[in-house]
Amino acid sequence: MNIRQLLTDKVQAAMIAAGIPEECGPVVAPAKKAGFGDYQANGAMAAAKRMGTNPRELAAKIVEQLDKGEMIEKAEIAGPGFINLHLSEQWLADQLSAAESDSRLNVAAEGEPQTVVIDYSSPNLAKEMHVGHLRSTIIGDALARLLEFQGHKVIRQNHMGDWGTQFGMLLAHLSDKLEKNDAEVALADLEVFYREAKIRFDEEEGFDDRARDYVVKLQSGDPKCLKLWQQFIDISISHSEEIYDKLNVTLKRSDVYGESRYNPDLPVLVDELLEKGIAVRDQGAVVVFLEEMADKEGNPSPMIIQKRGGGYLYSTTDLAGIRYRANKLHADRILIVVDARQSLHLQQAFTAARKADFLPESVTLEHCAFGTMMGEDGKPFKTRTGGTVKLADLLDEAIERAQKLVAEKNPDLDAAACAEISRKVGIGAVKYADLSRTRTNDYVFNWDAMLSFEGNTAPYLQYAYTRVRSIFRRAGLEPAELTGAITLKTPEERALAIKLCQFGEVLEQVARDTYPHVLCGYLYDLSSAYMAFYEACPVLKEGVSEEDKQSRLRLCDLVARTLSTGLDLLGIEVMEKM
């Protein structure tokens, strides 16, 4: 259910009935101030200006034609032509009852489901995952979860970096290591392994030639070299899988579609672009000059797709990826969740792909860009010595810090329960601190802020959920045992009911715009509305009528289920006790 869309349809129909041109549509949004209805419709003023008439009189005609039905209790004109819409108490109660009996909380699945390909996480398998991979991984996973919930067919693609010249030195180093250890031992710490190989490449006489020889063998398909490469890739993916499991991310090994998978198509693609006249040979390289992205002087934007020596680039692989996803996976929508610093590169790839007719016009290409995670010094997040922070170390520290807080708050917890709760709180805090920010912005990583039990944080929302669930334990009841009707007698009950009913429209907005922070903001607002309701409307206190108790418990259950569902869509777990 989408209240905003239902009201928009009603106001649009009333405007047409009032003689207003169809293109003059209304803008309907939740009211921002108390006393101005539950929703406010704006459109009369713009239409009146176009039609050369009085906006307030035109608003009156719209209200006169408005089909209120069971949904709208009353519609009032405010100011120069705003229309304040008040929702019916009974209609709200009916929507909540429908949500209560529905596993999807009355959130309709998408009427026309799409095939959505989401490219996210995409670490370089030559190294261990670091904090720079966090944002793509958790933003992409939240979008994948939410779009699946909406009823779309989601294809996750983990475009791992599993190819390139750096693998020459890594395989040469690994072949030497295997004389003393097995591959698991040799690759136990990928970061150390990479540094060792790099030092040998830079300093050891003859090693650089061996490394280049391995590159040639790898690219020519030498069986022994490919077997060694596959060993390296398998163990490196296992490292990533451990991170995904700890992060509660839904990526699986079957979602991996590395750069190497596109290798057979790269020469075909380059030849095709040359034949179409889209690419040209320039100083030994193959280049696509994009007039569509020309600078102020009219110089086209150059995009190299094959180097002078014959090697391919990220741009070539990305073009092959777009073509594969559109034509083999039959995507209707392609989301690529990568750093904002890749904006120019992706804009070039998108423009070139369109120019080459690599995908139908109906397929959308979207760069879900994100900013940088910063340290408190305002610079990209690093270790104290200036090194890259391993993602595994960051997550372990989050759990350790959470464990101290959980133990302080509830010292009676046994060790197993404390460990499980700490894992959920620590990982949830890291993920929510990121997801609750507008993804295009940079943000400062701060342990104290993200692990706080106050404010817009995961621990606050997780605690809000446990508080609601504890009411049922105190009442000695399960939600399924409740039989009374939902009644909305107080302003706080009404405000909470409206917020609960807005869940569907929030999910639709996030699915459309790909900004998870909107869902985070909604969940925080829902928790705040619940706290106001709980303070003003006693649930289990002596003297509360059975009718009010039953109704308020039903509201409590809906809050808990909505919080749990919303947090799950963000990849954050809840717990019954805390």
Disulfide bonds with the S-S distance in Angstrom:
none
